[in-house]
């Protein structure tokens, strides 16, 4: 398995999508804060934007809230 990582500056959504296309990525793995619908509406969701526009599969990892 070949894994590539990078640290870049810029808009995380567009940088991730552009890098995945450039690298011909098979999978993008991103984290999610697990915000509710109102927070997503007001602030946007980076994970959701990446999943909608990425040229490959996207795995969104969400940590369950502590109870």
C-alpha positions as CSV (number, residue, x, y, z in Angstrom):
1,X,0.0,0.0,0.0
2,X,1.4,3.4,-0.9
3,X,0.3,6.3,1.3
4,X,1.1,10.0,0.5
5,X,0.8,12.9,2.8
6,X,1.3,16.7,2.4
7,X,1.0,19.9,4.4
8,X,-0.2,22.9,2.4
9,X,-1.6,26.3,3.0
10,X,-4.9,27.4,1.4
11,X,-8.6,26.5,1.4
12,X,-8.7,22.9,2.8
13,X,-11.6,21.9,0.5
14,X,-10.1,23.0,-2.8
15,X,-6.6,22.0,-1.9
16,X,-7.7,18.5,-1.0
17,X,-9.7,18.0,-4.2
18,X,-6.9,19.5,-6.4
19,X,-4.3,17.3,-4.8
20,X,-6.3,14.1,-5.1
21,X,-6.8,14.8,-8.8
22,X,-3.1,15.6,-9.3
23,X,-2.0,12.4,-7.4
24,X,-4.7,10.2,-9.1
25,X,-5.8,9.2,-5.6
26,X,-8.0,6.2,-5.0
27,X,-9.3,7.3,-1.6
28,X,-9.5,10.4,0.5
29,X,-9.9,10.1,4.3
30,X,-11.2,13.1,6.2
31,X,-12.4,13.8,9.7
32,X,-15.7,15.3,10.7
33,X,-16.7,17.3,13.8
34,X,-20.2,15.7,13.7
35,X,-21.9,19.1,13.6
36,X,-25.7,19.4,13.5
37,X,-27.7,20.5,10.5
38,X,-27.9,24.2,11.6
39,X,-24.1,24.4,12.1
40,X,-23.4,22.8,8.7
41,X,-25.9,25.3,7.1
42,X,-24.3,28.3,8.7
43,X,-20.6,27.3,8.6
44,X,-20.5,24.8,5.8
45,X,-19.0,21.3,6.0
46,X,-15.5,20.7,4.6
47,X,-16.0,17.0,4.7
48,X,-19.2,17.2,2.8
49,X,-17.8,19.5,0.1
50,X,-14.9,17.2,-0.4
51,X,-17.2,14.1,-0.6
52,X,-19.4,15.9,-3.2
53,X,-16.6,17.2,-5.5
54,X,-13.7,14.7,-5.1
55,X,-12.7,12.6,-8.2
56,X,-12.4,9.5,-6.1
57,X,-14.0,7.7,-3.0
58,X,-14.1,9.7,0.2
59,X,-14.2,8.1,3.7
60,X,-15.5,10.5,6.4
61,X,-14.4,9.4,9.9
62,X,-16.5,10.8,12.8
63,X,-15.7,10.4,16.4
64,X,-18.9,9.7,18.5
65,X,-19.7,12.3,21.1
66,X,-18.7,11.4,24.6
67,X,-21.7,10.8,26.9
